[in-house]
Structures are given as C-alpha cells and as structure tokens.
Amino acid sequence: MKIFNFKALMSLFLTLWTMALQAQTTTVGTGVAITEQQAIALFYQRNLSLIAANFNIDDAQAQQIIAAAIPNPVFSFTISSLSPAMFRQQYSSAPLPAVSPQIQQLIETAGKRRLRIESSELATEA
C-alpha cells in the first residue's frame, strides 16, 4: 500500500515538473522583438529616476512662484471656555466665552524677499 502511494506521488510530481518545464520553454520562445527607438522610449517612460527628476523640476518651479508671491494675511478666531452646557436654559445668565479674532501679516524687511526669490531660482537651476 505504501509503495502504491509512493508511486502515485512520484508520478504526480514528475507530471507537474514536466508541465512546468514546458511552460518555461514556451515562455522563452515567445519573446517580443522591439526596435532600438522603442527600447529608448520605454526607458524614458519607465525610468523612476527620470520621473522623480521631472517632479523635482516641477516642485522647484512651484517653489519659485511661491517665493515671488507676497504672503497672504492669516486670520484666526479663538473661542475659549466653550462647553455644551452653556447653551442650556439654566445657564442663560452665565458669562459668554472669551472671543479673540486675530489677523497676522508678514512684513519682510532687509531684502529677505529678494533673497528668497534668488534662492528658489538657484534651486530650479540645480
């Protein structure tokens, strides 16, 4: 009985092995031939270093535009001591929370904007 199981197992293994070898030979035999121009085009399309370099160039140009722009003012609004219990009827005489609006505008002095623009231009060139 053990010899029969061993023979069956070996025949199954040999069958699967020959099928795998046939699959490898058919895959090798069906190679696709491309021209030199197609190979170069594929190289430029799929080269990760070139794709990353393109994104770095776009990023550097965007940083150059941002450096030349005047910074926008920032508006913030802070409410302190706000709790859901304040809106209940029994707390109607409670003091209102402290509200503090704030506007910030960056004022650049000593030619910092010009230096930032020059720095971003050099980064784009690099």
N, C-alpha and C positions, 0 to 999 in steps of 0.2 A: 504494500500500500504506500509506504514511504517512497519507494523507488518510482512509483507512478506519479506521485505529487512532484517529485524532483524533476522527472522528465517533462511533465506538463509545464512546470515553472521555467525550466531551461528553454523549452520551445517557445514559450511566450516571450521570454527575454530576447531570444535570437530574432524573433519576428519583429519586435519593436525596434531592435537595433538596426536591422536591415531597412526598415521603413525610415528611420532617422537618417541613415546614410543616403538613401535615395532622395530624401527631401533636401539634403545638403548639396548633392550633385546637381539637382535641378535648379536650385537657387544660384549656384555658382555659374551655371551655364546660361542663365537668362540675364546677364549684365546689360546695362543700358550704356550705350556709347554716346558721349556728348562732345561737342567741339570745344576748342580752347576758349572761344569767346563766351560760350555758355558756362564753362567752369569758372571763368573770371567773374561773370555776372553773379553766379551763385556765391562766390567768395565774398563779393561786396554786399550782397543781400543778407547773408547769414553770419558774417563775422561779428561776434559780440563786441570786440574791441572797437571796431569802426562804428557800430551802432551806439555804443556808450560815448564815443568821442563826439558824434553828432548831437547827442543830448547835452553834453557838456558845452558845446558851442552855443546851442540854443539857450541854455541856462545862463551862460556868460553874457549873451546879448540881452537877455531879460534883465539881468543884474545891472547892466549898463544903462538901460532905460529907467530902471527904478532909481539908480543913483542920480540921474539928471533931474528927476521929478522932485518937486517941493513936497515935503511930508505933509500929510493931511492932519488936521486937528483931531484930537481924540476926545470924545465926550463920554463921561462915565456918570452913573447915577447910583448913589448908595443909600440904602434904607436900613437903618439899624433898629433893633428891638422890635421886629415884626413877628407876631405869632398869630396863629389861627384864633386863639381865644379873644383877641382884641375886637373881633367883629361880632361877638355875641352881644345880646341886648343888655346883659347885666354889666358889661364893661363900657357902656356908651359914654360914661364920664371919664374914662381913662385918658391919659395924655396920648397924643398922637406920636408915632415914632419919629425919630430924627431923620430928615431927608437932606441929603447934601449932593447937589449936582456939581460937576467939575468939568472944565474944558482945559485941555493941555495942547499947546502948540510949540513945536520945537523951533527955536531960533538959533540958526547956525552963525557962528562968528569965526573970525580969523581964517577965512578961506577954506573951511572944512568941506564945504560942498564941492568946490573945485578939486580938492584933493581926492575926494570920494569918486568923482567922475573920472579923474585921471587913473586912479587905481582900478576902476572897473574896465576902462579901456585897455589897460595893460593886461588884465586877466583875459579879456576877449582875444587879444593878440596871441597870448600864450596858448 
